[in-house]
Amino acid sequence: MSQLTVIANIIAKTESIELVKAELIKLLAVTRAEEGCINYDLHQDNQAPEHFTLYENWVSRELWQAHMANDQLAEYVKATEGAITTFTLNEMTQIS
């Protein structure tokens, strides 16, 4: 089983930047403590503050999928409903 890298890009509505940021921050400690999480890093674009990126590495895709099914993520989705314009997620494998 190979390590999984996940890159999530979240674009918040301008009026919801602080809400989305606060809700993403709530996910950090709990996710970093999950089985299989190698790193879970949140970034905010310097020029476009509505753009957030999560850079994640997981021991396996199965453990990442367990993370995706947890209650904290469901709470985040509910709290940010209507506050996000774009969400993209890429599952990646490091090749070098």
Residue frames as qw, qx, qy, qz and C-alpha x, y, z in Angstrom:
[[0.000, 0.891, 0.454, 0.000, 0.00, 0.00, 0.00],
 [0.467, 0.262, -0.008, 0.845, 1.54, 3.31, -1.01],
 [0.127, -0.449, -0.362, 0.807, 1.30, 6.64, 0.74],
 [0.200, 0.727, 0.571, 0.325, -1.45, 8.98, -0.47],
 [0.170, -0.188, -0.090, 0.963, -1.05, 12.73, -0.92],
 [0.100, 0.748, 0.650, 0.093, -4.24, 14.78, -1.00],
 [0.156, -0.073, 0.015, 0.985, -4.44, 18.39, -2.13],
 [0.041, 0.725, 0.687, -0.026, -7.74, 20.12, -1.45],
 [0.142, 0.104, 0.092, 0.980, -8.41, 23.61, -2.80],
 [0.070, -0.698, -0.685, 0.197, -11.24, 25.54, -1.22],
 [0.108, 0.271, 0.144, 0.946, -12.45, 28.92, -2.48],
 [0.068, -0.541, -0.678, 0.492, -14.65, 30.73, 0.02],
 [0.105, 0.845, 0.386, 0.356, -17.16, 33.41, -0.81],
 [0.276, 0.496, -0.236, 0.788, -15.60, 36.79, 0.02],
 [0.457, -0.576, 0.114, -0.668, -18.06, 37.42, 2.85],
 [0.932, -0.316, -0.045, -0.172, -17.33, 33.97, 4.32],
 [0.544, 0.549, -0.547, 0.323, -13.52, 33.92, 4.40],
 [0.154, -0.483, 0.640, -0.577, -13.25, 34.13, 8.19],
 [0.842, -0.114, 0.252, -0.462, -15.98, 31.53, 8.74],
 [0.920, 0.312, -0.237, -0.009, -14.36, 29.03, 6.41],
 [0.352, 0.574, -0.594, 0.439, -10.92, 29.69, 7.89],
 [0.432, -0.418, 0.549, -0.581, -12.18, 29.17, 11.45],
 [0.930, 0.013, 0.153, -0.333, -13.94, 25.94, 10.50],
 [0.792, 0.446, -0.389, 0.151, -10.84, 24.62, 8.71],
 [0.066, 0.580, -0.628, 0.514, -8.68, 25.44, 11.73],
 [0.728, -0.296, 0.367, -0.497, -11.03, 23.36, 13.90],
 [0.966, 0.201, -0.108, -0.117, -10.13, 20.32, 11.79],
 [0.385, 0.703, -0.565, 0.197, -6.37, 20.57, 12.23],
 [0.248, -0.482, 0.752, -0.376, -5.63, 19.06, 15.67],
 [0.805, 0.021, 0.463, -0.371, -8.25, 16.33, 15.48],
 [0.843, 0.513, -0.126, -0.103, -7.16, 15.27, 11.99],
 [0.280, 0.688, -0.637, 0.208, -3.46, 15.31, 12.83],
 [0.424, -0.355, 0.737, -0.388, -4.23, 12.89, 15.68],
 [0.895, 0.198, 0.075, -0.392, -6.05, 10.42, 13.40],
 [0.750, -0.181, 0.594, 0.227, -4.55, 7.06, 12.58],
 [0.683, 0.375, 0.476, 0.408, -2.59, 7.23, 9.35],
 [0.188, 0.975, 0.081, 0.085, -2.25, 11.01, 9.14],
 [0.734, 0.041, -0.048, 0.676, 1.34, 11.95, 8.33],
 [0.150, -0.213, -0.105, 0.960, 0.66, 15.65, 7.91],
 [0.085, 0.750, 0.639, 0.145, -2.37, 17.89, 7.48],
 [0.326, -0.286, -0.025, 0.901, -1.31, 21.43, 6.62],
 [0.215, 0.842, 0.491, -0.053, -3.58, 24.40, 5.95],
 [0.369, -0.089, 0.207, 0.902, -2.46, 27.27, 3.71],
 [0.232, 0.845, 0.399, -0.270, -4.10, 30.57, 2.75],
 [0.584, 0.492, 0.252, 0.595, -3.15, 32.39, -0.44],
 [0.351, -0.390, -0.154, 0.837, -1.31, 35.67, 0.20],
 [0.036, 0.059, -0.330, -0.941, -2.88, 37.45, -2.76],
 [0.546, -0.246, -0.483, -0.638, -6.32, 35.81, -2.73],
 [0.187, -0.264, 0.740, -0.589, -7.31, 35.27, 0.92],
 [0.797, 0.051, 0.129, -0.588, -10.47, 33.42, -0.09],
 [0.805, 0.333, -0.484, -0.087, -8.28, 30.56, -1.41],
 [0.582, -0.549, 0.566, -0.201, -7.32, 27.85, 1.08],
 [0.708, 0.341, -0.609, -0.108, -5.28, 24.73, 0.37],
 [0.779, -0.455, 0.400, -0.164, -5.01, 21.64, 2.52],
 [0.510, 0.526, -0.680, -0.024, -1.87, 19.60, 1.86],
 [0.800, -0.352, 0.356, -0.330, -2.24, 16.15, 3.37],
 [0.425, 0.383, -0.817, -0.073, -0.23, 12.96, 3.45],
 [0.832, -0.244, 0.236, -0.438, -1.73, 9.67, 4.62],
 [0.413, -0.351, 0.838, 0.067, -0.25, 6.24, 5.21],
 [0.202, 0.180, 0.904, 0.332, -2.90, 4.75, 2.90],
 [0.283, -0.226, -0.405, -0.840, -5.99, 5.64, 0.93],
 [0.518, -0.443, -0.726, -0.091, -8.08, 3.47, 3.26],
 [0.388, -0.436, -0.474, 0.660, -7.08, 5.51, 6.32],
 [0.019, 0.057, -0.126, -0.990, -7.77, 8.75, 4.43],
 [0.397, -0.335, -0.625, -0.583, -11.22, 7.42, 3.53],
 [0.473, -0.495, -0.670, 0.287, -11.86, 6.75, 7.22],
 [0.199, -0.281, -0.178, 0.922, -10.97, 10.39, 7.87],
 [0.177, -0.111, -0.418, -0.884, -13.39, 11.50, 5.16],
 [0.495, -0.431, -0.683, -0.320, -16.22, 9.65, 6.94],
 [0.359, -0.221, -0.645, 0.638, -15.63, 11.15, 10.40],
 [0.118, -0.805, -0.565, 0.135, -18.04, 13.35, 12.33],
 [0.269, -0.635, 0.016, 0.724, -15.72, 16.38, 12.43],
 [0.152, -0.046, 0.585, 0.796, -15.62, 16.58, 8.65],
 [0.061, -0.591, -0.755, -0.278, -19.41, 16.28, 8.47],
 [0.234, -0.791, -0.367, 0.430, -19.68, 19.14, 10.97],
 [0.243, -0.394, 0.296, 0.835, -17.32, 21.25, 8.83],
 [0.075, 0.263, 0.728, 0.628, -19.44, 20.61, 5.73],
 [0.158, -0.741, -0.652, -0.016, -22.61, 21.60, 7.57],
 [0.303, -0.721, -0.172, 0.599, -21.03, 24.74, 9.10],
 [0.159, -0.407, 0.388, 0.811, -19.71, 25.97, 5.73],
 [0.360, 0.505, 0.759, 0.200, -22.77, 25.13, 3.63],
 [0.230, 0.902, 0.346, 0.120, -23.30, 27.98, 1.17],
 [0.291, -0.892, 0.178, 0.297, -19.98, 29.63, 2.11],
 [0.476, -0.345, 0.643, 0.490, -17.78, 27.96, -0.52],
 [0.555, 0.622, -0.139, -0.535, -17.79, 28.66, -4.25],
 [0.732, 0.457, -0.496, -0.097, -15.32, 25.99, -5.36],
 [0.656, -0.497, 0.560, -0.093, -13.91, 22.80, -3.87],
 [0.770, 0.454, -0.437, -0.103, -11.45, 20.57, -5.71],
 [0.709, -0.504, 0.489, -0.064, -9.69, 17.54, -4.37],
 [0.643, 0.549, -0.527, -0.085, -6.77, 15.68, -5.91],
 [0.881, -0.361, 0.305, 0.032, -5.55, 12.27, -4.76],
 [0.469, 0.775, -0.424, 0.007, -1.90, 11.98, -5.72],
 [0.940, -0.227, 0.064, 0.247, 1.06, 9.61, -5.50],
 [0.145, -0.861, 0.401, 0.277, 4.58, 10.93, -5.11],
 [0.917, 0.387, 0.001, 0.094, 6.78, 9.74, -7.96],
 [0.658, 0.378, -0.269, 0.593, 10.08, 11.33, -7.01]]
